Amino acid sequence: RTTIYFVDEAAYLEHPERAAAALSQTTRCRIDISTANGTHVPFYKKLMALPPAQRFRFHWTDDPRKDQAWYEAECIRIGDPRMIAVALGDIARAKGMTQIAKATGLARENLYKALSADGNPEFSTVMKVIAALGLKLHATAAEPAKPRKAARKRPARELTAA
């Protein structure tokens, strides 16, 4: 038996239940480590089930290589609407939620709720918050789909022989 396993980027495992089953046979101590990948993955659910005293969170701001621009780009890259809402909430709290509430004309309490992991803000709310933060929403074309090969037309005599 192995004493301890560290599972890096556990939130990105394709089949986390298979990894858990395999490791359960070889160790009693497993530590999952990961960057965010939304609130819909088993890693997040397992994390939230732990008592707060058993969770260790290394905040991205503790890493000197990462700045606000990196964080915003990562949230957009991941593409989970909840992560984008949480990111906007983090930025709004850093700038002052009261100030953002005044600028948007929305209640501060409603902004806290909408811009949380459990929130589901309307698009108009997101746009008001983006404007109040002095940000711009930038859209680019997605990577184009690969062109499909046209079906080869077979002559009539091939069709009858086939």
N, C-alpha and C positions, 0 to 999 in steps of 0.2 A: 504494500500500500504506500501511496505517496502522502507526505505530510500535508502539503498545501498546493492548491492550484490557483493561479491567477488567470482569469479569463479576460483578455484585453478586448475592448470594443464590444462588450457583451450585448449592447443594444442593437448591434448590426448583425448578429448571428442569424443565418437564414432559417435554421431549425433549432431554436434554443432548447426545446424540450428534449431533443436527441442528445445535445451536449450535456444537459443536466443528467439524463439517464446514464450516459456513458461514464461521466465523472463520479456519479454516486457510488459506483462499484469500486472505485480506486482511492477515494479520499472522503474524509468527513469535513474537510475545511476547503471551501471554495470562495474566492473573492472575485466578484464581478467588477470590472472597471470599464467605464465607457464615457464617451462624449454623448451629448444629447442626440436623440433620434426620434423625438416626438413623445407624446404621452400614450400612444396606442400600442407600444411594444411591450412584451412581457418584462423586459428589464425595468421599465418605469413602474409597472404595476408591482413588481417585487420590491423595488426601492421604497415605494410609498407604503407598502405593508409593514416595513420595518419600523420599530420605534425610533423617533428622532435621534436618540442617543447612539444608535447603531449605524447611523448614516454619516458618511464623511463626504463632504462636497468640497471639491477644489474648484473654486470659482475661476472662470476664465480670466478675470481681471488680475488674478494672482500670477499669471504667466506674463512675464515682461515682453514676450514676442507678440502678444495679441493686444489689439486696440479695438476701439468702438467700431471702426470700419470693418475690421475682420469679423467681429461678432454679427453685425448687420448682414454682411455677405453670407455668412454661414447659415443664418436663419432663413434667408431667402433661398440659398442653395438646397437646403433640406426640403423646403417646400411645404411643410406641414403648416396649415393656416393657424393652428394653435401656437406653434413656435413663433410665428411672425407676430401674433397678438401679444405673446409673453415678452418678446423682444421689445416691442413698442412700449409695453408696460414698464419694462426695466428702464428704458431710456426716459420715459415720462416721469418715473419716480426720481431718477437722477436729476432731472431738470426742475422737478417740483410739480406734483400732481395738481396742486391748487392752481398754479399758474396755467397749466395745460387745460384744466377744467374751465377757467375763465376764458381762455383763448378759443376754446371749442364751443362754449355755451352749453356744455354737458355737466351733469352733476359729478362731483369728484368720486362719490361712492360708486356710481354707475361705471365710471372709468376703471376703477380698481377691479370691479367684477368683470367687466368686458375684456380687460387686458390681462386676464389671469389664465392659467392652464385649463380652467373649467369654463371660461368665458366663450361666448360665441358672438363677437361684435358684428354689427351690420357693417356693410362696406362703407356706408356714409360716415360711420363713426371712425373707422380706420383712416379714411381720407382726411377727416377733420383733425385727427391726432397727428397724422403725418405732416399736415400743413402747420399745425401749432408747434411741432418740433423743428420746423425749418428744414424738413426733408422733402425729397421728391420721390414719387413712385416712378420707376423706370422699367419699362417692359422691352424685352428684346424677343426676336423671333426664336422659337424653339428650333433645335437642330432638325433640319428637314428629314422627313422619312426617306428611306432608300427607295428609289423607283423600282416598281415591280416589273419583272420581265413579262413581256406580252406573251400570251399563250401562243404557241406555234400552231399555225393552222395547217392541218394535214390535208393533203389532197383527198378527194372522194374515194379513190381506189384504196388508199391506206385505211380509210374508215371501214370499208366493207371487209377488208382482210383482217382487221384487228379484232 
